[in-house]
Structures are given as structure tokens and as C-alpha cells.
Amino acid sequence: MSERRLRLPIHDAVGFVLSRPHYPENVGASARALKTMGFDQLILFKPSRLAVPAHEMAFKMAVKSWDVLYGAQRVDTLDAALDGAEMVLATTSRRGVSGILSPRSAANELFELAARGGRARILFGNEKTGLAENELARATHFVRIPMVADQPSINLAQAVQIVAYELLATALDRRVPADP
């Protein structure tokens, strides 16, 4: 039985970059988060020796998303991770960063970009340190997931899930129905 998947322009336009991920569980759970929302462009920038698709915990957490997991591109430079992107969104929980978009607002920006045939990358930082200054400097936009609790950040794979969900929900809400 072949797999049926909805494919929208946003799916081809956006790649998700995990910068220096440390835990294999987050790599696997991120692959699952992307697959559930129809995305398949997972890029691992300088993953730790454990945070690789071949790790058994990454496999376990990917749950039926092994095509996304094993299709993940591993790169050693930020340039390679961002290759072809005209828009780069950096996720951050840091205070003092101006021009912050919510995931929903970012999704609207990315929808417009995808409609024009553009490409984007969304950068997610390391679980312990977030994005480095040089990574933040490459961003054209910043995204922060709103939180009420006094918590410094959200889990990496959960952040990927929230952003991917907002992209899909926005693309579904704004798509033009096909002619009957």
C-alpha cells in the first residue's frame, strides 16, 4: 500500500536545521514531528557523535518517520546548512533580541515566500546552549515560541513540532481550493 501525503508549496520551500544537536532522541523526535506535518527536509549541522540518525534512540523516537530520519542531510558548515535559502529564521528564547515573530507570524511570512517559489531554513539551536552568535547573525528573522511559565526554553523536538504545525496550519488555512 502506497503512502498518501498532502504536499503543499510550503513543504518544498522550508528546511529545518538542527544546529549542533546533542541528543539522539531529539533528532528522532524531530524527524517524527516533521513527518506528521508533511515536511521532510531535516538538516543536521555538526551533530554530536550520538545525535545521528543511526543511533538506536533516534530510530526509536522517529516512530514510522524513518524516511525523514535517514534522509537527514549532515553538514559541517553553516553555509552548507543554509544553502539556497533566501530567508533564514532563527529560533531564540534570548531576551533583548528585537524583531521577534511568533511561530504563527513566521508561518505567514514563509507562506508568502513559498507562494513565490522561494526557499527558507529555520534554525534550531543546541539543547544546552541555543544558537551561537554567528548563527543568530545569519538570520533574516527571529522566532520565539510564547511561553507563560518561567522556563528558559522549550525542548528542541517540541519546538520543531510547534513551528512545523504552525506552518502546516497556515498553509492549509490560506490555500486556494482547486477548481472542481
FITITI-626061 format. One record per residue: residue in one letter; x, y, z of N, C-alpha, C in turn; residue number from 1. Coordinates in nm, 3 decimals, padded with zeros to 5 digits, always signed. Last residue first. Example, Ala and Ser with C-alpha at 12.3 -4.5 7.8 and 13.67 -1.06 7.14 Angstrom:
BEGIN
+---+---------+---------+---------+---------+---------+---------+---------+---------+---------+-----+
: r :     nxx :     nyy :     nzz :    caxx :    cayy :    cazz :     cxx :     cyy :     czz :   k :
+---+---------+---------+---------+---------+---------+---------+---------+---------+---------+-----+
: s : +01.285 : -00.225 : +00.708 : +01.367 : -00.106 : +00.714 : +01.290 : +00.003 : +00.787 :   2 :
: a : +01.319 : -00.569 : +00.780 : +01.230 : -00.450 : +00.780 : +01.320 : -00.330 : +00.780 :   1 :
+---+---------+---------+---------+---------+---------+---------+---------+---------+---------+-----+
//
This chain:
BEGIN
+---+---------+---------+---------+---------+---------+---------+---------+---------+---------+-----+
: r :     nxx :     nyy :     nzz :    caxx :    cayy :    cazz :     cxx :     cyy :     czz :   k :
+---+---------+---------+---------+---------+---------+---------+---------+---------+---------+-----+
: p : -01.314 : +02.254 : -00.919 : -01.380 : +02.123 : -00.922 : -01.374 : +02.059 : -01.059 : 180 :
: d : -00.993 : +02.398 : -00.850 : -01.118 : +02.402 : -00.927 : -01.180 : +02.264 : -00.931 : 179 :
: a : -00.876 : +02.396 : -00.511 : -00.863 : +02.356 : -00.652 : -00.997 : +02.369 : -00.722 : 178 :
: p : -00.858 : +02.675 : -00.288 : -00.918 : +02.545 : -00.328 : -00.900 : +02.521 : -00.478 : 177 :
: v : -00.559 : +02.802 : -00.175 : -00.670 : +02.828 : -00.265 : -00.727 : +02.693 : -00.306 : 176 :
: r : -00.457 : +02.819 : +00.166 : -00.451 : +02.764 : +00.031 : -00.577 : +02.793 : -00.047 : 175 :
: r : -00.468 : +02.906 : +00.426 : -00.453 : +03.007 : +00.320 : -00.451 : +02.949 : +00.178 : 174 :
: d : -00.493 : +02.686 : +00.593 : -00.590 : +02.796 : +00.603 : -00.586 : +02.888 : +00.482 : 173 :
: l : -00.265 : +02.539 : +00.518 : -00.400 : +02.484 : +00.496 : -00.505 : +02.594 : +00.499 : 172 :
: a : -00.062 : +02.711 : +00.601 : -00.070 : +02.673 : +00.460 : -00.208 : +02.616 : +00.427 : 171 :
: t : -00.114 : +02.718 : +00.877 : -00.124 : +02.840 : +00.797 : -00.141 : +02.807 : +00.649 : 170 :
: a : -00.064 : +02.449 : +00.944 : -00.196 : +02.508 : +00.969 : -00.217 : +02.635 : +00.886 : 169 :
: l : +00.211 : +02.424 : +00.869 : +00.107 : +02.345 : +00.803 : -00.030 : +02.409 : +00.821 : 168 :
: l : +00.329 : +02.612 : +01.047 : +00.348 : +02.621 : +00.901 : +00.238 : +02.547 : +00.827 : 167 :
: e : +00.251 : +02.512 : +01.295 : +00.205 : +02.646 : +01.254 : +00.221 : +02.664 : +01.103 : 166 :
: y : +00.389 : +02.264 : +01.291 : +00.243 : +02.269 : +01.298 : +00.191 : +02.404 : +01.249 : 165 :
: a : +00.655 : +02.351 : +01.293 : +00.605 : +02.275 : +01.178 : +00.452 : +02.276 : +01.174 : 164 :
: v : +00.661 : +02.473 : +01.548 : +00.684 : +02.553 : +01.428 : +00.629 : +02.481 : +01.304 : 163 :
: i : +00.608 : +02.248 : +01.714 : +00.524 : +02.369 : +01.718 : +00.539 : +02.451 : +01.590 : 162 :
: q : +00.819 : +02.069 : +01.647 : +00.678 : +02.032 : +01.628 : +00.588 : +02.155 : +01.622 : 161 :
: v : +01.044 : +02.213 : +01.728 : +01.030 : +02.175 : +01.587 : +00.884 : +02.143 : +01.557 : 160 :
: a : +00.989 : +02.218 : +02.002 : +00.995 : +02.344 : +01.926 : +00.979 : +02.317 : +01.777 : 159 :
: q : +01.015 : +01.948 : +02.059 : +00.884 : +02.013 : +02.078 : +00.879 : +02.146 : +02.002 : 158 :
: a : +01.285 : +01.912 : +02.012 : +01.189 : +01.844 : +01.925 : +01.049 : +01.903 : +01.939 : 157 :
: l : +01.389 : +02.087 : +02.224 : +01.420 : +02.102 : +02.082 : +01.316 : +02.038 : +01.992 : 156 :
: n : +01.183 : +02.220 : +02.482 : +01.258 : +02.109 : +02.427 : +01.274 : +02.125 : +02.275 : 155 :
: i : +01.217 : +02.571 : +02.547 : +01.133 : +02.455 : +02.525 : +01.220 : +02.345 : +02.464 : 154 :
: s : +01.356 : +02.775 : +02.815 : +01.335 : +02.736 : +02.676 : +01.244 : +02.615 : +02.670 : 153 :
: p : +01.333 : +02.862 : +03.082 : +01.428 : +02.927 : +02.991 : +01.407 : +02.892 : +02.844 : 152 :
: q : +01.029 : +02.947 : +03.231 : +01.111 : +02.837 : +03.181 : +01.207 : +02.898 : +03.079 : 151 :
: d : +00.783 : +03.036 : +03.378 : +00.919 : +03.089 : +03.389 : +01.016 : +02.975 : +03.358 : 150 :
: a : +00.509 : +03.000 : +03.149 : +00.588 : +02.955 : +03.264 : +00.727 : +03.019 : +03.261 : 149 :
: v : +00.434 : +03.091 : +02.899 : +00.382 : +03.159 : +03.017 : +00.468 : +03.124 : +03.139 : 148 :
: m : +00.576 : +03.156 : +02.582 : +00.563 : +03.069 : +02.699 : +00.513 : +03.151 : +02.817 : 147 :
: p : +00.595 : +03.160 : +02.228 : +00.549 : +03.222 : +02.351 : +00.535 : +03.118 : +02.463 : 146 :
: i : +00.886 : +03.111 : +02.053 : +00.762 : +03.043 : +02.092 : +00.716 : +03.104 : +02.224 : 145 :
: r : +01.025 : +03.334 : +01.830 : +01.020 : +03.290 : +01.969 : +00.885 : +03.227 : +01.994 : 144 :
: v : +01.239 : +03.400 : +01.562 : +01.114 : +03.341 : +01.606 : +01.127 : +03.300 : +01.752 : 143 :
: f : +01.370 : +03.643 : +01.339 : +01.382 : +03.568 : +01.463 : +01.244 : +03.520 : +01.505 : 142 :
: h : +01.517 : +03.675 : +01.011 : +01.405 : +03.689 : +01.103 : +01.433 : +03.605 : +01.227 : 141 :
: t : +01.753 : +03.629 : +00.897 : +01.680 : +03.743 : +00.843 : +01.560 : +03.774 : +00.931 : 140 :
: a : +02.053 : +03.520 : +01.055 : +01.907 : +03.521 : +01.045 : +01.855 : +03.647 : +00.979 : 139 :
: r : +02.318 : +03.525 : +01.109 : +02.279 : +03.485 : +00.973 : +02.128 : +03.495 : +00.950 : 138 :
: a : +02.345 : +03.572 : +01.378 : +02.380 : +03.680 : +01.285 : +02.339 : +03.650 : +01.141 : 137 :
: l : +02.297 : +03.328 : +01.492 : +02.193 : +03.431 : +01.502 : +02.219 : +03.543 : +01.402 : 136 :
: e : +02.547 : +03.218 : +01.438 : +02.428 : +03.159 : +01.378 : +02.313 : +03.260 : +01.381 : 135 :
: n : +02.718 : +03.370 : +01.593 : +02.739 : +03.369 : +01.448 : +02.620 : +03.307 : +01.374 : 134 :
: e : +02.616 : +03.308 : +01.852 : +02.606 : +03.444 : +01.798 : +02.622 : +03.447 : +01.646 : 133 :
: a : +02.442 : +02.990 : +01.851 : +02.560 : +03.073 : +01.874 : +02.539 : +03.210 : +01.809 : 132 :
: l : +02.135 : +02.881 : +01.995 : +02.213 : +02.919 : +01.878 : +02.330 : +03.009 : +01.918 : 131 :
: g : +02.155 : +02.676 : +02.292 : +02.082 : +02.750 : +02.190 : +02.171 : +02.780 : +02.071 : 130 :
: t : +02.277 : +02.512 : +02.479 : +02.328 : +02.649 : +02.462 : +02.249 : +02.734 : +02.364 : 129 :
: k : +02.145 : +02.265 : +02.491 : +02.202 : +02.324 : +02.613 : +02.236 : +02.472 : +02.597 : 128 :
: e : +02.050 : +02.196 : +02.238 : +01.964 : +02.180 : +02.354 : +02.016 : +02.252 : +02.479 : 127 :
: n : +02.124 : +02.425 : +01.972 : +02.164 : +02.315 : +02.060 : +02.078 : +02.315 : +02.187 : 126 :
: g : +01.855 : +02.579 : +01.781 : +01.984 : +02.568 : +01.849 : +02.002 : +02.442 : +01.929 : 125 :
: f : +01.731 : +02.583 : +01.455 : +01.702 : +02.550 : +01.594 : +01.835 : +02.523 : +01.662 : 124 :
: l : +01.639 : +02.769 : +01.173 : +01.748 : +02.724 : +01.259 : +01.700 : +02.701 : +01.402 : 123 :
: i : +01.489 : +02.713 : +00.876 : +01.460 : +02.750 : +01.013 : +01.567 : +02.686 : +01.100 : 122 :
: r : +01.518 : +02.842 : +00.549 : +01.567 : +02.749 : +00.650 : +01.525 : +02.804 : +00.786 : 121 :
: a : +01.352 : +02.866 : +00.230 : +01.390 : +02.915 : +00.361 : +01.446 : +02.802 : +00.446 : 120 :
: r : +01.285 : +02.981 : -00.104 : +01.327 : +02.876 : -00.010 : +01.374 : +02.939 : +00.120 : 119 :
: g : +01.015 : +03.070 : -00.334 : +01.136 : +03.091 : -00.256 : +01.165 : +02.976 : -00.162 : 118 :
: g : +00.782 : +03.074 : -00.476 : +00.883 : +02.977 : -00.516 : +01.015 : +02.992 : -00.443 : 117 :
: r : +00.584 : +03.232 : -00.380 : +00.670 : +03.291 : -00.483 : +00.778 : +03.196 : -00.532 : 116 :
: a : +00.485 : +03.070 : -00.182 : +00.396 : +03.102 : -00.295 : +00.474 : +03.164 : -00.410 : 115 :
: a : +00.694 : +03.082 : +00.002 : +00.669 : +02.957 : -00.071 : +00.583 : +02.981 : -00.194 : 114 :
: l : +00.656 : +03.345 : +00.096 : +00.780 : +03.306 : +00.030 : +00.760 : +03.181 : -00.055 : 113 :
: e : +00.405 : +03.318 : +00.219 : +00.424 : +03.413 : +00.108 : +00.549 : +03.377 : +00.028 : 112 :
: f : +00.472 : +03.133 : +00.418 : +00.369 : +03.101 : +00.319 : +00.386 : +03.189 : +00.196 : 111 :
: l : +00.653 : +03.278 : +00.570 : +00.701 : +03.164 : +00.492 : +00.600 : +03.119 : +00.388 : 110 :
: e : +00.480 : +03.466 : +00.687 : +00.594 : +03.510 : +00.604 : +00.642 : +03.397 : +00.513 : 109 :
: n : +00.314 : +03.288 : +00.829 : +00.258 : +03.374 : +00.724 : +00.367 : +03.426 : +00.631 : 108 :
: a : +00.499 : +03.181 : +01.008 : +00.434 : +03.093 : +00.911 : +00.372 : +03.174 : +00.798 : 107 :
: a : +00.556 : +03.401 : +01.167 : +00.661 : +03.347 : +01.081 : +00.602 : +03.258 : +00.973 : 106 :
: s : +00.313 : +03.415 : +01.302 : +00.353 : +03.524 : +01.212 : +00.462 : +03.479 : +01.116 : 105 :
: r : +00.332 : +03.170 : +01.443 : +00.221 : +03.195 : +01.351 : +00.254 : +03.307 : +01.252 : 104 :
: p : +00.561 : +03.200 : +01.605 : +00.558 : +03.096 : +01.502 : +00.447 : +03.119 : +01.399 : 103 :
: s : +00.621 : +03.556 : +01.622 : +00.564 : +03.434 : +01.678 : +00.571 : +03.327 : +01.569 : 102 :
: l : +00.928 : +03.733 : +01.580 : +00.799 : +03.687 : +01.528 : +00.751 : +03.569 : +01.611 : 101 :
: i : +01.116 : +04.011 : +01.692 : +01.077 : +03.871 : +01.713 : +00.938 : +03.845 : +01.653 : 100 :
: g : +01.262 : +04.249 : +01.692 : +01.202 : +04.199 : +01.569 : +01.159 : +04.054 : +01.577 :  99 :
: s : +01.550 : +04.198 : +01.909 : +01.436 : +04.274 : +01.856 : +01.384 : +04.210 : +01.728 :  98 :
: v : +01.649 : +04.049 : +02.201 : +01.654 : +04.036 : +02.055 : +01.530 : +04.106 : +02.001 :  97 :
: g : +01.610 : +04.053 : +02.472 : +01.689 : +04.160 : +02.414 : +01.705 : +04.152 : +02.263 :  96 :
: r : +01.641 : +03.706 : +02.556 : +01.580 : +03.838 : +02.575 : +01.669 : +03.942 : +02.509 :  95 :
: r : +01.622 : +03.400 : +02.379 : +01.701 : +03.509 : +02.440 : +01.621 : +03.637 : +02.449 :  94 :
: s : +01.514 : +03.200 : +02.248 : +01.441 : +03.237 : +02.370 : +01.516 : +03.350 : +02.441 :  93 :
: t : +01.482 : +03.158 : +01.896 : +01.558 : +03.201 : +02.013 : +01.465 : +03.229 : +02.130 :  92 :
: t : +01.536 : +03.048 : +01.568 : +01.454 : +03.040 : +01.688 : +01.541 : +03.082 : +01.807 :  91 :
: a : +01.576 : +03.221 : +01.272 : +01.645 : +03.165 : +01.387 : +01.552 : +03.164 : +01.505 :  90 :
: l : +01.526 : +03.187 : +00.934 : +01.460 : +03.217 : +01.061 : +01.534 : +03.146 : +01.172 :  89 :
: v : +01.618 : +03.314 : +00.635 : +01.667 : +03.229 : +00.743 : +01.601 : +03.276 : +00.872 :  88 :
: m : +01.561 : +03.320 : +00.291 : +01.512 : +03.363 : +00.422 : +01.563 : +03.262 : +00.526 :  87 :
: e : +01.678 : +03.200 : +00.085 : +01.675 : +03.346 : +00.079 : +01.621 : +03.405 : +00.209 :  86 :
: a : +01.887 : +02.920 : +00.066 : +01.780 : +02.988 : +00.140 : +01.790 : +03.139 : +00.123 :  85 :
: g : +02.100 : +02.789 : -00.048 : +01.980 : +02.807 : -00.128 : +01.868 : +02.883 : -00.059 :  84 :
: d : +02.233 : +02.668 : +00.253 : +02.246 : +02.676 : +00.108 : +02.111 : +02.689 : +00.038 :  83 :
: l : +02.256 : +02.634 : +00.520 : +02.166 : +02.741 : +00.474 : +02.164 : +02.756 : +00.323 :  82 :
: a : +02.440 : +02.433 : +00.551 : +02.308 : +02.416 : +00.613 : +02.207 : +02.516 : +00.556 :  81 :
: a : +02.664 : +02.544 : +00.429 : +02.601 : +02.426 : +00.368 : +02.460 : +02.406 : +00.423 :  80 :
: d : +02.718 : +02.749 : +00.614 : +02.688 : +02.781 : +00.474 : +02.617 : +02.665 : +00.406 :  79 :
: l : +02.788 : +02.604 : +00.837 : +02.661 : +02.676 : +00.840 : +02.620 : +02.715 : +00.698 :  78 :
: t : +02.923 : +02.279 : +00.780 : +02.933 : +02.425 : +00.779 : +02.794 : +02.486 : +00.781 :  77 :
: d : +02.875 : +02.011 : +00.774 : +02.978 : +02.058 : +00.867 : +02.993 : +02.209 : +00.870 :  76 :
: v : +02.572 : +01.815 : +00.764 : +02.664 : +01.914 : +00.709 : +02.759 : +01.964 : +00.818 :  75 :
: r : +02.352 : +01.566 : +00.666 : +02.451 : +01.605 : +00.768 : +02.551 : +01.698 : +00.702 :  74 :
: q : +02.011 : +01.536 : +00.606 : +02.138 : +01.578 : +00.549 : +02.229 : +01.619 : +00.664 :  73 :
: a : +01.795 : +01.264 : +00.647 : +01.852 : +01.388 : +00.703 : +01.990 : +01.412 : +00.642 :  72 :
: g : +01.690 : +01.027 : +00.575 : +01.711 : +01.123 : +00.468 : +01.772 : +01.253 : +00.516 :  71 :
: y : +01.646 : +00.901 : +00.812 : +01.760 : +00.856 : +00.732 : +01.787 : +00.944 : +00.611 :  70 :
: l : +01.418 : +01.060 : +00.895 : +01.538 : +01.043 : +00.977 : +01.659 : +01.006 : +00.892 :  69 :
: v : +01.236 : +01.024 : +00.687 : +01.284 : +01.159 : +00.718 : +01.415 : +01.150 : +00.798 :  68 :
: d : +01.205 : +00.746 : +00.705 : +01.247 : +00.806 : +00.578 : +01.300 : +00.948 : +00.600 :  67 :
: w : +01.112 : +00.704 : +00.961 : +01.250 : +00.668 : +00.933 : +01.297 : +00.724 : +00.799 :  66 :
: s : +00.886 : +00.735 : +01.098 : +00.935 : +00.852 : +01.024 : +01.079 : +00.829 : +00.983 :  65 :
: k : +00.802 : +00.543 : +01.276 : +00.746 : +00.543 : +01.140 : +00.782 : +00.665 : +01.057 :  64 :
: v : +00.965 : +00.681 : +01.523 : +00.837 : +00.611 : +01.505 : +00.774 : +00.632 : +01.366 :  63 :
: a : +01.184 : +00.817 : +01.630 : +01.133 : +00.857 : +01.498 : +00.998 : +00.793 : +01.464 :  62 :
: m : +01.275 : +00.699 : +01.861 : +01.191 : +00.818 : +01.873 : +01.129 : +00.861 : +01.740 :  61 :
: k : +01.430 : +00.486 : +01.757 : +01.316 : +00.459 : +01.844 : +01.221 : +00.578 : +01.849 :  60 :
: f : +01.632 : +00.625 : +01.618 : +01.541 : +00.535 : +01.547 : +01.414 : +00.512 : +01.628 :  59 :
: a : +01.756 : +00.748 : +01.833 : +01.699 : +00.832 : +01.727 : +01.596 : +00.749 : +01.649 :  58 :
: m : +01.842 : +00.523 : +01.968 : +01.741 : +00.607 : +02.031 : +01.679 : +00.705 : +01.931 :  57 :
: e : +02.036 : +00.413 : +01.794 : +01.913 : +00.338 : +01.822 : +01.805 : +00.423 : +01.888 :  56 :
: h : +02.175 : +00.618 : +01.539 : +02.168 : +00.585 : +01.682 : +02.034 : +00.519 : +01.713 :  55 :
: a : +02.162 : +00.708 : +01.279 : +02.190 : +00.566 : +01.301 : +02.180 : +00.524 : +01.448 :  54 :
: p : +02.132 : +00.989 : +01.286 : +02.019 : +00.903 : +01.251 : +02.041 : +00.755 : +01.282 :  53 :
: v : +02.291 : +01.124 : +01.580 : +02.294 : +01.085 : +01.439 : +02.178 : +00.990 : +01.410 :  52 :
: a : +02.413 : +01.219 : +01.828 : +02.291 : +01.275 : +01.767 : +02.288 : +01.250 : +01.617 :  51 :
: l : +02.663 : +01.129 : +01.909 : +02.545 : +01.048 : +01.940 : +02.421 : +01.091 : +01.863 :  50 :
: r : +02.843 : +01.321 : +01.834 : +02.867 : +01.185 : +01.786 : +02.749 : +01.092 : +01.814 :  49 :
: s : +02.638 : +01.605 : +01.745 : +02.731 : +01.535 : +01.833 : +02.747 : +01.392 : +01.780 :  48 :
: p : +02.620 : +01.763 : +01.418 : +02.560 : +01.689 : +01.530 : +02.669 : +01.626 : +01.618 :  47 :
: k : +02.659 : +01.988 : +01.226 : +02.755 : +01.947 : +01.328 : +02.690 : +01.873 : +01.446 :  46 :
: f : +02.336 : +02.012 : +01.142 : +02.460 : +02.088 : +01.134 : +02.547 : +02.053 : +01.254 :  45 :
: l : +02.111 : +01.836 : +00.969 : +02.185 : +01.829 : +01.095 : +02.319 : +01.897 : +01.077 :  44 :
: i : +01.800 : +01.890 : +00.836 : +01.942 : +01.913 : +00.815 : +02.008 : +01.916 : +00.952 :  43 :
: l : +01.520 : +01.769 : +00.678 : +01.587 : +01.778 : +00.807 : +01.737 : +01.787 : +00.780 :  42 :
: q : +01.255 : +01.788 : +00.500 : +01.389 : +01.845 : +00.489 : +01.448 : +01.870 : +00.628 :  41 :
: d : +00.993 : +01.710 : +00.513 : +01.094 : +01.605 : +00.506 : +01.237 : +01.657 : +00.494 :  40 :
: f : +00.656 : +01.757 : +00.634 : +00.788 : +01.807 : +00.597 : +00.888 : +01.693 : +00.594 :  39 :
: g : +00.408 : +01.679 : +00.734 : +00.431 : +01.671 : +00.590 : +00.567 : +01.721 : +00.543 :  38 :
: m : +00.370 : +01.656 : +01.000 : +00.322 : +01.781 : +00.940 : +00.353 : +01.787 : +00.790 :  37 :
: t : +00.492 : +01.419 : +01.058 : +00.349 : +01.432 : +01.090 : +00.288 : +01.557 : +01.028 :  36 :
: k : +00.759 : +01.477 : +00.989 : +00.678 : +01.386 : +00.906 : +00.529 : +01.403 : +00.933 :  35 :
: l : +00.839 : +01.644 : +01.201 : +00.834 : +01.693 : +01.064 : +00.743 : +01.607 : +00.978 :  34 :
: a : +00.823 : +01.470 : +01.421 : +00.747 : +01.595 : +01.420 : +00.732 : +01.647 : +01.278 :  33 :
: r : +01.013 : +01.276 : +01.345 : +00.871 : +01.240 : +01.360 : +00.782 : +01.364 : +01.354 :  32 :
: a : +01.244 : +01.431 : +01.354 : +01.205 : +01.365 : +01.229 : +01.057 : +01.328 : +01.233 :  31 :
: s : +01.240 : +01.492 : +01.627 : +01.226 : +01.599 : +01.528 : +01.185 : +01.542 : +01.393 :  30 :
: a : +01.289 : +01.243 : +01.738 : +01.159 : +01.306 : +01.764 : +01.136 : +01.422 : +01.668 :  29 :
: g : +01.556 : +01.204 : +01.647 : +01.447 : +01.114 : +01.607 : +01.310 : +01.177 : +01.625 :  28 :
: v : +01.681 : +01.421 : +01.774 : +01.692 : +01.405 : +01.628 : +01.577 : +01.317 : +01.579 :  27 :
: n : +01.626 : +01.370 : +02.041 : +01.572 : +01.490 : +01.979 : +01.580 : +01.485 : +01.827 :  26 :
: e : +01.770 : +01.134 : +02.080 : +01.625 : +01.133 : +02.097 : +01.561 : +01.255 : +02.030 :  25 :
: p : +02.037 : +01.207 : +02.063 : +01.976 : +01.135 : +01.951 : +01.824 : +01.131 : +01.959 :  24 :
: y : +02.142 : +01.531 : +02.164 : +02.075 : +01.406 : +02.199 : +02.012 : +01.337 : +02.079 :  23 :
: h : +02.260 : +01.759 : +02.041 : +02.337 : +01.676 : +02.134 : +02.275 : +01.538 : +02.154 :  22 :
: p : +02.298 : +01.947 : +01.740 : +02.214 : +01.873 : +01.834 : +02.299 : +01.777 : +01.916 :  21 :
: r : +02.406 : +02.173 : +01.590 : +02.484 : +02.104 : +01.692 : +02.397 : +02.026 : +01.790 :  20 :
: s : +02.102 : +02.278 : +01.479 : +02.241 : +02.317 : +01.493 : +02.304 : +02.250 : +01.615 :  19 :
: l : +01.886 : +02.161 : +01.255 : +01.919 : +02.143 : +01.395 : +02.068 : +02.171 : +01.408 :  18 :
: v : +01.678 : +02.309 : +01.025 : +01.819 : +02.287 : +01.059 : +01.832 : +02.274 : +01.210 :  17 :
: f : +01.443 : +02.241 : +00.786 : +01.461 : +02.256 : +00.930 : +01.603 : +02.216 : +00.967 :  16 :
: g : +01.328 : +02.410 : +00.496 : +01.413 : +02.309 : +00.556 : +01.436 : +02.342 : +00.703 :  15 :
: v : +01.064 : +02.487 : +00.276 : +01.124 : +02.504 : +00.408 : +01.206 : +02.382 : +00.451 :  14 :
: a : +00.945 : +02.437 : +00.028 : +01.016 : +02.562 : +00.049 : +01.100 : +02.567 : +00.176 :  13 :
: d : +00.796 : +02.209 : +00.024 : +00.917 : +02.212 : -00.058 : +01.005 : +02.333 : -00.028 :  12 :
: h : +00.590 : +02.280 : +00.197 : +00.671 : +02.161 : +00.224 : +00.801 : +02.159 : +00.146 :  11 :
: i : +00.464 : +02.496 : +00.077 : +00.542 : +02.520 : +00.199 : +00.634 : +02.402 : +00.230 :  10 :
: p : +00.312 : +02.379 : -00.132 : +00.436 : +02.453 : -00.162 : +00.524 : +02.477 : -00.040 :   9 :
: l : +00.213 : +02.051 : -00.012 : +00.185 : +02.191 : -00.038 : +00.317 : +02.262 : -00.069 :   8 :
: r : +00.083 : +01.737 : -00.016 : +00.206 : +01.813 : -00.045 : +00.167 : +01.953 : -00.087 :   7 :
: l : -00.035 : +01.474 : +00.173 : -00.066 : +01.606 : +00.120 : +00.065 : +01.680 : +00.100 :   6 :
: r : +00.017 : +01.138 : +00.094 : +00.058 : +01.256 : +00.168 : +00.013 : +01.381 : +00.096 :   5 :
: r : -00.010 : +00.795 : +00.125 : -00.073 : +00.916 : +00.071 : -00.033 : +01.033 : +00.159 :   4 :
: e : +00.192 : +00.520 : +00.042 : +00.162 : +00.624 : +00.141 : +00.101 : +00.745 : +00.071 :   3 :
: s : +00.066 : +00.214 : -00.093 : +00.148 : +00.334 : -00.101 : +00.100 : +00.437 : -00.001 :   2 :
: m : +00.084 : -00.116 : +00.000 : +00.000 : +00.000 : +00.000 : +00.089 : +00.124 : +00.000 :   1 :
+---+---------+---------+---------+---------+---------+---------+---------+---------+---------+-----+
//
